[in-house]
Amino acid sequence: MNKIHVLNEITANKIAAGEVVENPASVIKELVENSLDAGATRIEVKIVAGGVQLIRVSDNGSGMSADDVDLACKRYATSKITDIDDLESIDSFGFRGEALPSIAAISRFTIMSRESESLSGVELEVHGGAVLQSKTTSISPGTVIEVRDLFFNTPARRKFLRSERYEKAVVADTIVALALANPDVGFEFKDSDKVVFNYPRTRNQSERVRQIFGKEFSGLVPIETTKGEYTIRGFASKPELHKTNKSKQYFFVNKRFVRYPRMSFSLQEAYHGHLIHGTYPCAVLFIKVDPLRLDVNIHPQKREVKIEGERILQEMLYRAVREKLEPGSRSGDFSPVEQKIEYSLKQKASAFPVKEPGADFAAAQDNEQQTVVTTPEEGALSFQSELILADEKPFGVLKILGQIHCSYILCETNEGALLIDQHAAHERIIFEQLKEHFNGQYTPQQLFLFPVTLCLSHEENVILQEVLAILEKFGFNISDLGNNTYSIQSYPALFDKESARDIIQGVIDMYKEESQRKYFTDNIETVAAIMACKSRSIKAHQRLSEEEMFSLIRQLAHCENPGHCCHGRPTMITLSINELEKRFLRK
């Protein structure tokens, strides 16, 4: 008996669905892209129970005949290509002929379609890949597809879906991306019978961006550059409009929304020196290339592409954005080597007001081998003040000598020398103060004179709703203004007002990670650690005064665990006299 055999069509379609269909959002992406390929100018999407119970996509596109509807539900049946050569110049969204049969294999699937010249339409019903019936139906010109009970026959896939509210948010963000690339098409999204958003057709991409993001993207500036067969158009944010992640970076290649890490890196490099470390610009960028130079067939869900001459596009984007940030400047050549230098931007911590640094850290990078030691007061090379702790633990008597690279506090002890990482130390202090406030009866708050507005994506909005109670327990007062927009009324007095938005965004970003979600209810220390990290704590390359170093060390000494920051990194390193003498070969 043969060990190898050919799988039947239904089994093969279920396996193919594993690559094409990940969640309700991936189903909607495939169906909406089919509507766009059909020339639709109006697309309506409706879901029930996060898209698991029902997905309904209707359009006013060209429609299909009865024969075409029957073929559309068979594998490798497509109207987009005819032979292998057509893959070299694809200008449509779909082309493989896998989406509809894959979706129909794991759902109760119904398709209704009518061509404009026909008097009636056709309806085909497929359950779990098996055709149940085909009949004539009355329908307006266009196509309507209903997907019910998604993953009903693949329960292992269904159990990995997240909450209905989260799946709805991912669907919404998927439709937003498709709407951005197609301003000449109207989009409506309904959750059950409630309209989530409705975007009428617009004249251009600028109007569509404003329609979707409103005031949030008022700080965008237009970007346009062309070189030979390559064109980049769109919008990038001014430095003051930034996020703590890349969720508001949209890249489109020939109108296809894609993940594009290389172009995202080029964008980030263009802002080098204009954004502090850990923040990212916002952008909506449309890249147009000759289809002959584009490979869209490298990812099962077509989320990634390869472009011939990618380096040209990287440099185009870098120069175009740099020119907007520094008009008239010579931006120099773009180098795709990631820079690791952190510029010494002025940072202010609430507990330790810091003076303006006398010299920028970047200047010290001219000679990487040079060690720079700064003293608490300029020229005070023999500074001898002592900090004495009553219990003499864990430091005992300390003599602060100064800073190394404005990052590490150098101290003399009775046993030798002590190096303190000022950033890690301040994180530990804030972390323990947050835990103390959370466990106490009262959390000191500071009111904003003018409340800060927080604009979120649909996915982020869902996450904020889930963590809102925890944030309020820490001292935030956040009001829902509707349309994924919130007003931050007050924040924990432990922080400064500039860090409030970044802290909330940081909590949301961490919650997005599947592995971290459980810790938000089981371990409050995870949230406190994120807040301490995202706060405007004392940073590396930040000069401190004598009083600030004293205060930092004294507060660290009173911490429950002064030896490590909230992420587990050491806050200090000791060098004993014995070790120093061994290093210098005195022993």
N, C-alpha and C positions, 0 to 999 in steps of 0.2 A: 504493500500500500504506500502511495506517495505521501511524504511528509509535508510537502509544499503544495498549497492549493490557492486558488484565486478567491478573494473575499467577495461576498455578494454585495450588491450595490448599496443596500441599506447600511450594512456594516461599514463599508468604505466611506459613505457620506458622514456617518457619525464620527469616524476618525478624522476626516477632513474638517468637521465642525470644531474639533478640539483646537485647531490652529486658527480658524477664522473667527469663531465665536467664543469670546472670553466672558462676556457679561452683557446685559441689555444694551449698554452703550455701544459695544462693538456691532451688535445687530443693527442698531439705528444708523450707525456710520455707513454700513454697507448699503442699507436701503435708501438713505438720503443721497448717497453718491450715485446710485442708479437713477434716482429722480433727476439729479442734476445732468447726468449724461443724456437723459431723455428730453432735455430742453425745458424743464419745468421752470415757471416763474413764480410759483406759489407752492410751498411745501408745508404741510401740517403734520405734527407729530403728537401723538397722545399715548400716555402710558398709564397703567393701573398697577398698584403695588410695586412700584419701583421698576416696572417693565417685565416682571416675572409673570404676572397674571395676564397682562395684555400690552402689546406694542402695536400701534396703528400708525402707518405712514401713508399719507395720501398726497397726490400731486396733480398738476394740470399739464403734465408732459405729453409726449407724442402717443403714449399708449401702445398696446400690442394687439395683434390678431390672436385668434384662438390657437392657431398652430404655434405662434411664437410663445404664447403663455405656456403651452405644454412643453416646448423645448427649453424654456428658461429654467424649468425646475429639474433639468437633467444636468449631470456633471459635464463640465468642459463645453457647455453650449453658450456661446456669446455672440453678440453683434459687433463687438469692438475690434476684433482681429480675425484674420482668416488664415495666416500662416506665420511661420517663425520670424520672417523678415519684419512683420508689423511690430514686433516687440522693440525694434530699434527706434521707433518714432511714435510712441503712445502719447496721445493727447486727451485721453479719457481717464476717468477715475477707475472704473472697473475694466477688466480684460480677461480674467482667468476663467470665468464661468463656474465658479465654485460657491459663491455666496448663497444664492437662493437654495440650491439643493442641500447645502450644509445646514442652513437655518431650518429648512423644512424637515430635516432628519431628526431634530431634537426639539420639536415643538408641534403644536397643532396649527398648521399654516394654511392661510387662505389668501389667494391673490385674485383681484378683480381688475380688469383692464378693458379700455375701449379706445380705439383709434378715432380721431375726429371725424373721419369720413364714414364711419360705421354708424348704423342706427341703434345697435345694441352692443353690449359688451359680453365678456366671458368671465366665468368664475371657476377657479380650480381649487379644490380642497385636498390637502395632503396632511396626513397624521403620521408622525414618526418616520417619514420617508416614503410611506405607502400612499398612493393616489386613491382617494375615496370616490370623488366624483368631479365631473366637469359639466358645466351647464351655462346656458345663456342667462344674462342678468341685465338689469337696467342700471346704468351708471353714467355719470358725466364723463366727458373725454378725459383721459388720464389713467392713473393707476392707483389702486388702494391695496395695501398689503396689511394683513393682520397676523400677528404672531402671538399665539396664546399658550400658556403653560410652558414657558421656556424651561428646557432641561427636564421635562416631565419623565422622560425615559432614560435620563442619565443622572440619577440622584447624587452620585459622587461629585459631579460638577456643580450641582445646585447648592450643595451645602457650603461651598466655598464663597458664595455670594455674601455680601455684607448687608447691612440694614436697608430697608426700603428707602429711607430718607437719603442714605449715602448713595445708593445706586441711582436715585433720581438726580442727585447733584452731579454725578459723573455724566449722566445723559445730557443734562443741561449744558455742561461745559463742552461736551462734544458738539452739540448743535451750535453753540456760540462760535466755536472754531470754524465750522462749516459756513456759518453766516458771514464771518469776517472775510472769507475768501470769495464770497459771492454776493456783493452788494446789490446786484440787479435781480436778486431773488428774494421774495418775501418768506419769512419763517414764522411759524406759530408753534408754541410748545404748551401742551396741556398736561396737567397731572390730574387724572380722572376728568372731571368737568371744569376744573379750575385752570384758567389761563396763567401760566407761569411768566411767559413773556411773548410779545408779538412784535416782530420787526418788519415793518413794511419795506418795500423795495426802495432803495436810495440811488442817487445818481452816481456816486463814487465811493471809494473806500474810506475817504475822510469822513463822510457823513455816516457811514456804517459804524466806524470806530466810535464816533461821538454818540451815536444812537445806542450802542451797547454799553459803553463804559461811562458815559456822561462826564460829570465833573472830575471823576477819578483820573482821567487821562487828559485833563486840560493842560497839563504840563508837558505834553508831547510836542516835538518839533519834527517837521517833515524831513525825510531823508530820500535822496534820489541820486543815483550814480549809474553810469553806463560805460561799459568797456567792451567793444566788439560785440560778441553775441550774448554778453551777460548784462543783465539789468537788475538793480536792486531799488525798490521803492518801498516807502512805508513811513513809519514814525518811530522815534526813539525818545526816551524821556530826558528831561533836564535832571541834573544830579540830585536835586532836592526831592524828586519823585523816584523812590526806590523801594525795593522789597527785600526781605531777608531770605527769599528763595527765587527761583526762576519761573514761578508759576505764571507770571505776567509777561513772558517772552513767547511770542507766537512767530513761528517761521513757516512760510509757505513756499513751496517750489512748484512753479506752474500751477498755482492755485490749490495744490495738495498740502494739507497740514501735516508736518513731519516733525520728528525729533531730530535736532541738528546740533549735536554737542560742539562740533568744530566751529560753526558760525556763532554759537553762543559764547564760546571762548574768545573769538575775535571781538565780539561786542563788548565783553567784559574788559578786554585789554584796552579798548578805545577809551574806557572810563578810568583807566589806571591813573591814580593821583586825584581823581574827582570824587570817588566813593570810598568810604571807610571799608576796612576788611570785613567780609561776611555780609555785605549788601550787594544787591544786583539791580541793574537798570530794568525798566519796562520797555517793551518794544513790540511792534507789529510790523513785520518785514516780509515783503513779497519778492521772491527771487524768480526771475524769468530766464530760462536757458533754452537752447535748441534741444528738442526732444532727442535728437541723435546723440547728444552728450549726457543723457540722463538715463540711469538705470533705476526703475521703480519696482523691480521684481526681486528685491533682495530680502524682503520681510513678509511673513505670511499675511499680516494685516496692513502692509504697505505703509507702515509708520516711519520707515527710514528709506533713504535714497542714496545713491552714489552719483556724483557729478564729476565729469571729466574737467580738469582745470579748476578744482576746488580751491586751490591756493590763490588763484586770481580773485575769486569771490571773497575770500577772507581778507585780502588786502584792500579790496574795494570798500568793504563794510567798515574796516578799521579807519581808513582815511576819511570816508564820508562822515562818520560819527565824530571823529576827532576834529574835523573842520568845524562842525557845529558847536562843539564844546569850546574850541579855541580858534575863533575865526582869524584867518590870516596867518596862523602859525604854521611852521613847517613840522609836520607830525613825524617825519622820518619813516623809515621802512618798518613794516609790520613783521615781527618775528614770532613764529608760532611756538616759541619756547616760553613756558609759563614762568612769570616772574614770581619770586618768593619773597621779595622785599616788601615789608609793610611800611608805608609812609608814616611819619610821625605827625599825625593830625592831632589837633587839640581835643583832648577828651576830658570831661569833667565828671567826677564821681560825687554823688550827693554828700557822702560822709567826709570827703577829702577834697575841698576846692583846690584846684591845681593851677599854678602860675603858668604863664605862656612860656614854652621852652625857648631857651636862648639860641639853640641851634637845631636845625632840622636833622632828624636821624638819617635821612637820605644822604646828607653830605658825608656822613661817616662811612658810607659804603664805598667811597672812592678808594679806600685801602682796606680790603676785607680782613687783612691780617692784623690791623691795628686795634688794640684794646683801649677803649675809652673809659676812663673813670671820672665821674663827676662828683663833686662834694656838695653837701647841703647848701653852703653859701659859696658863691663864686670866689675862688682864691683861698678858701679856708682849708688848706691842705693838711693842717694839723688839728682838725676839729676833734675835741676831746670830751664833749658832753657825754654823760652816761644816763642810760635808762635802767632804773632799778625796779624790778618787780618784787612785790612783797613776799610771795611764796617761792620766788626764785625758780619757778617751773613754768614752761619747759626751757626757758632761756637763761635764767639767772641774771647776772650782771652783763649788760651789753654796752659796747662802745661803738656807735655808728660812725663808720668811716666815709661812706658815700655810696654812690651808685655805679654799677658797671653797665655801660650802654643804656643807661636810663631804664633798665629792666630789672636789675637784681640789686638788692640792698646788701652792701658788704658791711659786716659787723665783726668786731673783735670780742671774743669771749674769754673766760678764764682758762678754758680747755683748748682754745685755738681760734678758728674763724668760722663764721656762719654766713651763708648766702641765702637770701630769701627772695623767691620769685614774687614780685609785687603783685602781678596779675592773679596768680593762683591763690595768693594769700587773701586778696580782697574778695575773690569769689567765695572762698571758704567762709569769710566773715558774713557776707551777704546771705549765703546759703543757710547758715545757722540762725541768723536773725529772722529769716523768712519762716523757718520751721517753728521758731519760738512764737512768732506772731500768729501763725496758723493754728497752733495748739492752744493759744491763749483766748481770752474772752473778748479782746478788742484788738483790732488791727488799725494803727494810725493811717489816716488817709489824707491826701492833698487834693483839693479841688482845682480843676482847670478854670482859669478865668474865662477862656473861650474853649468849649469842648472840642476835642480832637475827633475828626471823622475817620472812620475805618471802613474802606471799601473792599469787599471780598468777592472771590469767585463763588459759584454755586456750591462747589465741593467744600470750600473753606467755611461757607456760611453754615453748612450742616455740622461741621466739626465744632465750630464755635458754640452752637447750641448745646452740644454734648458736654463741653468743658466749661460752660459759662458759670455753673454753680461753684466750681473749684476756683475760677478766677475771682469771683466775688468774695469767696472765703479769704483769699489772699489780700483783698482790699481794693479790687477794681470795681467800679460802678459803670456798667455798660448798658446803653439804651438802644433798642432795635428801632431803626428809622424806616425799615422796609426796604425792599429792592436790594437785599444783600449789603445794606449800609448800616453802620452802627456809629453811635456817638459815645466816646469815652468821657464820662463826666468827672471821674476822679480816679486816682491811682495810689498805690501804697506809698506812704511818705518816705519809705526807705529808698525809693528810686527818684531820679529826676524826670521831669516831664518829657524830655526828648526821648527817653528810652521806653516809655509806656507802650507806644505802638509796636516797637520792635519786639518787646517781651510777649505781647499777645500773639503776634505773628509767629514767633519762635515756638510757642506752645502749640499752635495750630500745625505748624510744619512737622513737629515731632509726632504729633498724634496721627498724622497721615501714614506713618510707618506702621505696618501691620504688627511688627514685633513689639512696638512700644505702647499700643493702645491699652492693653490690660493694666499697665503700670499706673495709669492715670487714676484708677480707683483703688488699686491694691497697694500702691506705694506712692505716697504724696511727695516723697523725697525727689522723685523723678521730675515733677513739675517745678519744685523749688530749685533743682539744679539747672533746669532750662532757664528759669527766670534770672538766676544769678549769672549765668553765662551771657544772656542777652542784655543784661543791664549795662549801664554806662559805668562799669567798674573800672578801676585803675588798669590801664593797659601797659603792655610792654612798650619801651621807647618813650615813656612819659616821665619827665623830670618831676621829682617831688622835693618839697621843701623839708627842712629839718622837722618842723612840727608835724607834717604829714607822715613822714617815716616813723616818728615816735608813735603817733596815733595808730597807724597801721599795725605796728608790731605789738603794741599794748592790747589792741582788740583781738589780734590773732592769738595772743597768749591766753586769753580767756575763752577761746573756742573749745568745744568738746573734743574735737579732733584737729588740732592745729597743723598736723604733719602733712595733710593731703587736701587738695581742693575737692570740690564736689564731684569731679570726674575721676578721682583717684590718682591724679598726678601729684608728685611731691611739691610741697610749698617751700621746703628749705633743704639745704645740704650742709652738713657739718664737716669741717676739716680739722682734725685734732692736731695738736703740736707734734705728737708722735708721728702722725702720717706725713706732716710737712717735713719733718727732719729726715724721714726715710726718702721722700721724693728728692731732697737735696743731698742725699747720700751722707747725711751726718750720722746715720746709724747703720 
